[in-house]
Amino acid sequence: MSDLRRISKITLRIACQCLWLAALVVGLSGMYLLVNFRQTGLLFHNIYLILPAIVALISAAVLLASGGIGCWMSIRDSTVLQAAFVYLLVIVFCLEATASVLSYVNIGKVHSEFEPFWGMFQNYTGDKQDFNSNAVDAIQEEFQCCGVHNYSDWFGTPWFNRTGKIQVPHSCCNITFDTCNGTLDRPGLLYPQGCQAKLEGGWMFVLYFIIISSAVVAVIQVVGLVTAAQLMRDQPLQEYRILDRDSVN
């Protein structure tokens, strides 16, 4: 084995391990979006916001497969493995490009999708059996926020007027303060930030992260393709010989 071929196989093995790492990162980002949508899906009119997450999870699975085939190819010389590796990388490139485009398009639509958020607070009843009220409490506790922009948003809700205008929901209480009961005489015990900014910030971060990770994966793919092409070019030719009649018999 020539030194160049040995270096190519080592480079391919490292690139494939990077593909596994990229698959983990891309898969986690897609999973985060799906979990986040499950918690806040009541806010959205359309489910197209989760399309980048679905494409990211599919590309993560293909990345794992391509990384495994690439590592196997670095050990064993096989034209079948080389072809499969190249085809999988092309599929991953198409999936990552699709996820990037969907993420870029959805970045401009995140703010408009959170516009119905105010309506959830207006319909808040505080009843544990009410699905809308439970969703509001869950969002405020999970994301450690209060109101749409801040706790003062509760002042304009029917629930606040019915309760005597003296407190906000207990889910607004900062968990670090055990004495908080939601009353307005100690606003420093409440979460200072509104939920809409936190939710939008979380979604925007993951969408931008998918775009950046797709670019990083593309660089790794180029390294893998170039290395695979080098190995395919240096593939030793099979030796053939003509069998005579006696050897066949």
GUVEX-723391 format. One record per residue: x, y, z of N, C-alpha, C in turn; residue number from 1; residue in one letter. Coordinates in steps of 0.1 Angstrom, whole numbers, plus 2048, in hexadecimal, padded with zeros to 3 digits. Example, Ala and Ser with C-alpha at 12.3 -4.5 7.8 and 13.67 -1.06 7.14 Angstrom:
<pts>
PT n_c1 n_c2 n_c3 ca_c1 ca_c2 ca_c3 c_c1 c_c2 c_c3 num residuo
PT  884  7C7  84E   87B   7D3   84E  884  7DF  84E   1       A
PT  880  7EA  847   889   7F5   847  881  800  84F   2       S
</pts>
This chain:
<pts>
PT n_c1 n_c2 n_c3 ca_c1 ca_c2 ca_c3 c_c1 c_c2 c_c3 num residuo
PT  808  7F4  800   800   800   800  809  80C  800   1       M
PT  806  816  7F7   80E   822   7F6  80B  82B  801   2       S
PT  814  834  804   812   83E   80F  806  847  80C   3       D
PT  804  84B  800   7F9   853   7FC  7EC  84C  7FF   4       L
PT  7EB  840  7FC   7DF   838   7FE  7DC  836  80D   5       R
PT  7E7  834  815   7E6   833   823  7E1  840  829   6       R
PT  7E6  84B  825   7E2   858   82A  7D3  85B  827   7       I
PT  7D0  857  81A   7C2   859   816  7B8  851  81F   8       S
PT  7BC  845  823   7B3   83C   82B  7B2  842  839   9       K
PT  7BD  847  83E   7BD   84D   84C  7B4  85A  84B  10       I
PT  7B6  862  841   7AE   86E   83F  79F  86B  83E  11       T
PT  79C  860  837   78E   85C   835  788  857  842  12       L
PT  790  850  84A   78B   84B   857  788  857  861  13       R
PT  791  861  860   78F   86D   869  782  875  864  14       I
PT  781  876  857   775   87D   851  768  876  855  15       A
PT  769  868  855   75D   861   858  759  862  867  16       C
PT  763  863  870   760   865   87E  75B  873  880  17       Q
PT  75F  87D  878   759   88A   878  74B  88A  873  18       C
PT  748  881  86A   73A   880   865  731  87A  870  19       L
PT  736  871  878   72F   86C   883  72C  877  88D  20       W
PT  736  87F  890   734   88A   899  72A  894  894  21       L
PT  72B  897  887   721   8A0   881  713  89A  881  22       A
PT  712  88D  87F   705   887   880  6FF  889  88E  23       A
PT  707  887  898   702   889   8A6  6FD  897  8A8  24       L
PT  705  8A1  8A3   702   8AF   8A5  6F5  8B3  89E  25       V
PT  6F4  8AF  891   6E9   8B2   888  6DC  8AB  88E  26       V
PT  6DE  89E  892   6D3   897   898  6CD  89D  8A4  27       G
PT  6D6  8A2  8AD   6D2   8A8   8B9  6CB  8B5  8B7  28       L
PT  6D0  8BD  8AD   6C9   8CA   8AA  6BB  8C7  8A4  29       S
PT  6B9  8BD  89C   6AC   8B9   897  6A3  8B4  8A2  30       G
PT  6A8  8AC  8AB   6A1   8A7   8B6  69C  8B3  8BF  31       M
PT  6A5  8BD  8C1   6A1   8C8   8C9  696  8D0  8C4  32       Y
PT  696  8D2  8B6   68B   8D9   8B0  67E  8D1  8B1  33       L
PT  67E  8C4  8B0   672   8BB   8B1  66D  8BC  8C0  34       L
PT  676  8BB  8CA   671   8BC   8D8  66C  8C9  8DB  35       V
PT  672  8D4  8D6   66E   8E1   8D8  660  8E4  8D1  36       N
PT  65E  8DE  8C5   651   8DF   8BF  646  8D8  8C7  37       F
PT  64A  8CD  8CC   640   8C5   8D4  63B  8CD  8E0  38       R
PT  644  8D5  8E6   641   8DD   8F1  639  8EA  8ED  39       Q
PT  63C  8F0  8E2   636   8FC   8DE  62E  8FB  8D1  40       T
PT  62B  8EF  8CD   624   8EE   8C0  616  8F4  8C0  41       G
PT  610  8F7  8CC   603   8FD   8CC  604  90B  8C7  42       L
PT  610  911  8C6   612   91F   8C2  612  920  8B3  43       L
PT  615  916  8AC   617   917   89D  60B  913  895  44       F
PT  609  91B  88A   5FF   918   881  603  90C  877  45       H
PT  60F  90C  874   614   902   86A  61F  8F9  871  46       N
PT  621  8ED  86B   62B   8E5   871  638  8E5  868  47       I
PT  638  8EE  85E   644   8EE   855  650  8F2  85C  48       Y
PT  64F  8F8  868   65B   8FC   870  663  8F0  874  49       L
PT  65D  8E4  875   664   8D8   879  66A  8D1  86D  50       I
PT  668  8D6  861   66E   8CF   856  67D  8CE  856  51       L
PT  684  8D9  85A   693   8D8   85B  697  8CE  865  52       P
PT  68F  8CC  870   693   8C2   87A  691  8B4  874  53       A
PT  687  8B1  86D   685   8A4   867  690  8A1  85D  54       I
PT  693  8AB  854   69E   8A9   84A  6AB  8A7  851  55       V
PT  6AD  8AF  85C   6BA   8AD   864  6BB  89F  86A  56       A
PT  6B1  89A  86F   6B1   88C   875  6B4  882  86A  57       L
PT  6AE  883  85E   6B0   87A   853  6BF  87B  84F  58       I
PT  6C4  887  84D   6D2   889   849  6DC  883  854  59       S
PT  6D8  884  860   6E0   87F   86B  6E1  870  86A  60       A
PT  6D6  869  866   6D6   85B   865  6DF  857  859  61       A
PT  6DE  85E  84E   6E6   85B   842  6F5  85E  845  62       V
PT  6F7  868  84D   705   86B   850  70B  860  858  63       L
PT  704  85A  861   709   84F   869  70C  843  860  64       L
PT  703  840  856   705   835   84D  711  838  844  65       A
PT  713  844  83F   71E   847   836  72B  847  83E  66       S
PT  72B  84B  84B   737   84A   853  73B  83C  855  67       G
PT  731  833  858   735   825   85A  73A  81F  84D  68       G
PT  734  822  842   739   81C   835  747  822  832  69       I
PT  749  82E  835   756   834   832  761  82E  83A  70       G
PT  75E  82B  847   768   825   850  76B  817  84B  71       C
PT  760  810  847   762   802   841  76B  803  834  72       W
PT  768  80D  82C   76F   80F   820  77E  812  822  73       M
PT  781  818  82E   78F   81B   831  797  80E  835  74       S
PT  790  804  838   796   7F7   83C  796  7ED  830  75       I
PT  78C  7EE  829   78A   7E4   81E  789  7EB  811  76       R
PT  790  7E7  807   78F   7EC   7F9  784  7E6  7F2  77       D
PT  779  7EE  7EF   76D   7E8   7E8  767  7F3  7E0  78       S
PT  765  7F1  7D3   75E   7FB   7CB  750  7FD  7CF  79       T
PT  749  7F2  7D4   73C   7F3   7D8  73A  7FD  7E4  80       V
PT  743  7FC  7EE   743   805   7F9  747  813  7F5  81       L
PT  750  814  7EC   753   822   7E7  747  828  7E0  82       Q
PT  740  821  7D8   735   827   7D1  72A  82A  7DB  83       A
PT  727  821  7E5   71D   824   7EF  721  830  7F7  84       A
PT  72D  831  7FA   732   83D   802  72F  84A  7FB  85       F
PT  733  84A  7EE   731   856   7E6  722  85A  7E5  86       V
PT  71A  850  7E2   70C   852   7E0  705  857  7ED  87       Y
PT  709  852  7F8   704   856   805  708  865  808  88       L
PT  714  868  805   719   876   807  711  880  7FE  89       L
PT  70E  87C  7F2   706   884   7E9  6F8  886  7EF  90       V
PT  6F2  87B  7F4   6E5   87C   7FB  6E5  885  807  91       I
PT  6F0  884  80F   6F1   88D   81B  6F2  89B  816  92       V
PT  6FA  89E  80C   6FB   8AC   807  6EE  8B2  803  93       F
PT  6E6  8AA  7FC   6D8   8AE   7F8  6CF  8B1  804  94       C
PT  6D0  8A8  80E   6C8   8AA   81A  6CC  8B6  822  95       L
PT  6D9  8B8  824   6DE   8C3   82B  6DB  8D0  824  96       E
PT  6DC  8D0  817   6D8   8DC   810  6CA  8DF  812  97       A
PT  6C1  8D5  812   6B3   8D7   814  6B0  8DC  822  98       T
PT  6B7  8D6  82C   6B5   8DB   83A  6B9  8EA  83B  99       A
PT  6C4  8ED  835   6C9   8FB   835  6BF  905  82F 100       S
PT  6BA  901  824   6B0   90A   81D  6A3  90C  825 101       V
PT  69E  900  82B   692   901   833  695  909  83F 102       L
PT  6A0  908  845   6A4   90F   851  6A4  91E  84E 103       S
PT  6AA  922  843   6AC   930   83F  69E  936  83D 104       Y
PT  695  92E  836   688   933   833  680  935  840 105       V
PT  681  92B  849   679   92C   856  67E  936  860 106       N
PT  68B  93B  85E   690   945   867  687  952  866 107       I
PT  683  955  859   67B   961   857  66D  95F  85B 108       G
PT  669  953  85F   65B   950   862  658  94D  871 109       K
PT  663  94C  879   662   949   887  65A  953  88E 110       V
PT  65D  960  88C   656   96B   893  647  96B  891 111       H
PT  643  969  884   635   969   881  62E  95D  887 112       S
PT  635  952  888   62F   946   88E  62C  947  89D 113       E
PT  633  951  8A4   630   953   8B2  626  95E  8B5 114       F
PT  620  963  8AA   616   96E   8AC  60A  969  8B4 115       E
PT  605  95C  8B3   5FA   958   8BA  5FD  955  8C9 116       P
PT  60A  958  8CD   60E   955   8DB  605  95E  8E5 117       F
PT  602  96A  8E1   5FB   973   8EA  5ED  96D  8ED 118       W
PT  5E7  967  8E3   5DA   961   8E4  5D9  957  8EF 119       G
PT  5E4  94F  8F0   5E5   945   8FB  5E4  94B  909 120       M
PT  5EA  956  90A   5EA   95D   918  5DC  963  91A 121       F
PT  5D6  968  910   5C8   96D   911  5BE  963  915 122       Q
PT  5C0  957  911   5B7   94C   914  5BB  944  920 123       N
PT  5C5  948  927   5CA   941   933  5BF  942  93E 124       Y
PT  5BC  936  944   5B2   935   94F  5B8  931  95C 125       T
PT  5C4  92B  95C   5CA   926   968  5C5  918  96C 126       G
PT  5BC  913  964   5B6   906   967  5C0  8FB  963 127       D
PT  5C2  8F2  96C   5CC   8E7   969  5C6  8DD  95E 128       K
PT  5B9  8DD  95C   5B3   8D5   952  5B3  8DB  945 129       Q
PT  5B6  8E8  944   5B6   8EF   937  5C3  8ED  930 130       D
PT  5C2  8E8  924   5CE   8E5   91C  5D6  8F2  919 131       F
PT  5CF  8FD  915   5D6   909   912  5DE  90F  91E 132       N
PT  5D7  90E  92A   5DD   913   936  5EA  90B  93A 133       S
PT  5E8  8FE  939   5F3   8F5   93C  5FF  8F7  932 134       N
PT  5FC  8FA  925   607   8FD   91C  60E  90A  91F 135       A
PT  607  914  924   60D   921   928  616  91F  934 136       V
PT  611  918  93E   619   915   94A  625  90D  947 137       D
PT  624  903  93E   62F   8FA   93A  63A  902  933 138       A
PT  636  90B  92A   63F   913   923  647  91D  92C 139       I
PT  63F  923  935   646   92C   93E  64F  925  948 140       Q
PT  64C  919  94C   655   912   955  661  90C  94E 141       E
PT  65E  907  942   669   900   93A  673  90A  936 142       E
PT  66F  916  931   678   920   92B  67B  92B  935 143       F
PT  676  92A  941   679   933   94C  676  942  947 144       Q
PT  66A  944  943   666   951   93E  658  955  944 145       C
PT  654  961  941   647   965   947  641  96F  93D 146       C
PT  634  96C  939   62E   975   92F  633  974  921 147       G
PT  62E  97C  918   633   97C   90A  640  983  909 148       V
PT  640  990  90E   64D   998   90E  653  999  91C 149       H
PT  64A  99A  927   64E   99A   935  641  998  93D 150       N
PT  643  997  94A   638   994   953  62C  99E  952 151       Y
PT  62F  9AA  94E   624   9B4   94D  61A  9B1  942 152       S
PT  61D  9A8  939   613   9A4   92F  607  99D  936 153       D
PT  609  998  942   5FD   992   948  5F3  99C  94D 154       W
PT  5F7  9A8  94E   5EE   9B3   953  5E2  9B4  94A 155       F
PT  5E3  9B1  93D   5D8   9B3   934  5D0  9A7  931 156       G
PT  5D2  99C  939   5CA   990   937  5BE  98F  940 157       T
PT  5B3  988  93B   5A7   986   943  5AA  97F  950 158       P
PT  5B3  975  950   5B7   96E   95C  5BC  977  967 159       W
PT  5C5  980  963   5CA   98A   96D  5C0  992  973 160       F
PT  5B6  997  96B   5AB   99F   971  5A2  997  97A 161       N
PT  5A0  98A  977   597   981   97F  59E  97E  98C 162       R
PT  5AB  97E  98D   5B2   97A   999  5B5  986  9A2 163       T
PT  5B0  992  99F   5B2   99D   9A8  5BE  9A6  9A4 164       G
PT  5C4  9A3  999   5CF   9AC   994  5DB  9AC  99E 165       K
PT  5DD  9A1  9A5   5E8   9A2   9AF  5F3  998  9AC 166       I
PT  5F1  98F  9A2   5FB   985   9A0  5FB  980  992 167       Q
PT  606  979  98E   607   972   981  608  963  984 168       V
PT  607  95B  97A   607   94C   97D  614  948  984 169       P
PT  613  93E  98C   61E   939   994  629  934  98B 170       H
PT  626  930  97E   630   92C   975  63A  937  971 171       S
PT  637  944  975   640   94F   972  64B  950  97D 172       C
PT  649  949  988   653   94A   993  660  944  98F 173       C
PT  66B  94B  992   678   946   991  67A  93B  99B 174       N
PT  67F  92F  995   680   923   99E  68B  925  9A9 175       I
PT  693  92E  9A7   69E   930   9B1  698  937  9BE 176       T
PT  68C  93C  9BD   686   943   9C9  67A  93A  9CE 177       F
PT  67B  934  9D9   671   92B   9DE  665  933  9E4 178       D
PT  667  940  9E7   65D   948   9ED  654  94E  9E3 179       T
PT  656  94D  9D6   64E   953   9CC  641  94D  9CB 180       C
PT  636  955  9CB   629   950   9C9  621  957  9BD 181       N
PT  629  95F  9B5   623   965   9AA  61D  973  9AD 182       G
PT  61E  978  9B9   618   985   9BC  622  990  9B6 183       T
PT  61B  99C  9B3   623   9A6   9AD  62A  9AF  9B6 184       L
PT  629  9AD  9C4   630   9B6   9CD  63F  9B3  9CD 185       D
PT  643  9A7  9C7   651   9A4   9C6  654  99F  9B8 186       R
PT  654  9A8  9AE   657   9A4   9A0  665  99F  99E 187       P
PT  66E  9A1  9A7   67B   99C   9A5  67C  98D  9A6 188       G
PT  671  987  9AB   671   978   9AC  66C  971  9A0 189       L
PT  667  979  996   661   974   98A  66C  973  97F 190       L
PT  66A  96B  975   672   96A   969  671  978  962 191       Y
PT  67D  97E  95F   67C   98C   959  67A  98C  94A 192       P
PT  67D  981  943   67C   981   935  66F  97A  930 193       Q
PT  66A  97F  925   65E   97A   91F  661  96D  918 194       G
PT  656  965  915   658   958   90F  65A  959  900 195       C
PT  654  963  8F9   655   963   8EB  663  965  8E6 196       Q
PT  66B  96E  8ED   679   970   8E9  681  964  8EC 197       A
PT  67E  95D  8F7   686   951   8F9  683  946  8EF 198       K
PT  676  944  8EC   672   93A   8E2  678  93D  8D4 199       L
PT  676  949  8D0   67C   94D   8C3  68B  94B  8C3 200       E
PT  691  950  8CE   6A0   94E   8CE  6A5  940  8CD 201       G
PT  69D  937  8D4   6A1   929   8D3  69F  923  8C5 202       G
PT  694  926  8BF   692   921   8B1  69C  927  8A8 203       W
PT  69E  934  8A8   6A8   93A   89F  6B6  934  8A1 204       M
PT  6BA  932  8AD   6C7   92C   8B0  6C9  91E  8A9 205       F
PT  6BF  916  8AA   6C0   908   8A5  6BF  909  895 206       V
PT  6B7  912  890   6B6   913   881  6C3  918  87C 207       L
PT  6C9  922  882   6D7   926   87D  6E1  91B  87F 208       Y
PT  6E0  914  88A   6E9   909   88D  6E9  8FE  882 209       F
PT  6DC  8FB  87D   6DB   8F1   873  6E2  8F6  866 210       I
PT  6E1  903  863   6E7   909   857  6F6  908  858 211       I
PT  6FC  90C  864   70A   90B   866  70F  8FD  866 212       I
PT  708  8F4  86D   70D   8E6   86D  70C  8E0  85F 213       S
PT  703  8E4  857   702   8DF   849  70E  8E3  841 214       S
PT  713  8EF  844   71F   8F4   83D  72B  8EC  841 215       A
PT  72C  8E9  84E   737   8E1   854  737  8D3  84E 216       V
PT  72B  8CD  84E   72A   8C0   848  72E  8C0  839 217       V
PT  72B  8CA  832   72F   8CB   824  73E  8CB  822 218       A
PT  745  8D2  82B   754   8D2   82B  759  8C4  82D 219       V
PT  753  8BD  837   758   8AF   83A  755  8A6  82F 220       I
PT  749  8A8  828   746   8A0   81D  74F  8A1  811 221       Q
PT  754  8AE  80F   75D   8B0   804  76A  8A9  807 222       V
PT  76F  8A9  814   77B   8A1   817  779  892  815 223       V
PT  76D  88D  819   76A   87F   817  769  87C  808 224       G
PT  763  884  800   762   881   7F2  770  881  7EB 225       L
PT  778  88B  7EE   785   88C   7E8  78E  880  7EC 226       V
PT  78D  87C  7F9   794   870   7FD  78F  864  7F7 227       T
PT  782  862  7F5   77D   857   7EF  781  856  7E0 228       A
PT  781  862  7DA   785   862   7CC  794  85E  7CA 229       A
PT  79C  862  7D4   7AA   85E   7D4  7AC  84F  7D5 230       Q
PT  7A4  84A  7DE   7A5   83B   7E0  7A0  834  7D4 231       L
PT  795  839  7CE   790   832   7C2  79A  833  7B6 232       M
PT  7A1  83E  7B5   7AB   83F   7AA  7B6  836  7AD 233       R
PT  7BA  834  7B9   7C6   82C   7BC  7C2  81D  7BF 234       D
PT  7B5  81A  7BC   7B0   80C   7BE  7B9  803  7B5 235       Q
PT  7BF  7F9  7BC   7C7   7EF   7B4  7BF  7E7  7AA 236       P
PT  7C4  7E6  79E   7BD   7DE   794  7BC  7CF  797 237       L
PT  7B1  7C9  795   7B0   7BB   797  7B8  7B4  78C 238       Q
PT  7BE  7A9  790   7C6   7A1   786  7BC  797  780 239       E
PT  7BC  796  773   7B4   78D   76C  7BD  784  764 240       Y
PT  7B9  777  762   7C1   76E   75A  7B7  765  752 241       R
PT  7BC  761  747   7B3   759   73E  7B4  74A  742 242       I
PT  7A9  744  745   7A9   737   749  7A9  72E  73D 243       L
PT  7B2  724  73D   7B1   71A   732  7A7  70F  735 244       D
PT  7A5  707  72B   79B   6FC   72D  79E  6F3  738 245       R
PT  7AB  6EF  73A   7AF   6E6   744  7AC  6EB  752 246       D
PT  7AF  6F8  754   7AD   6FE   761  79E  6FE  764 247       S
PT  795  701  75A   787   701   75C  782  6F4  760 248       V
PT  787  6EA  759   782   6DC   75C  788  6D7  76A 249       N
</pts>
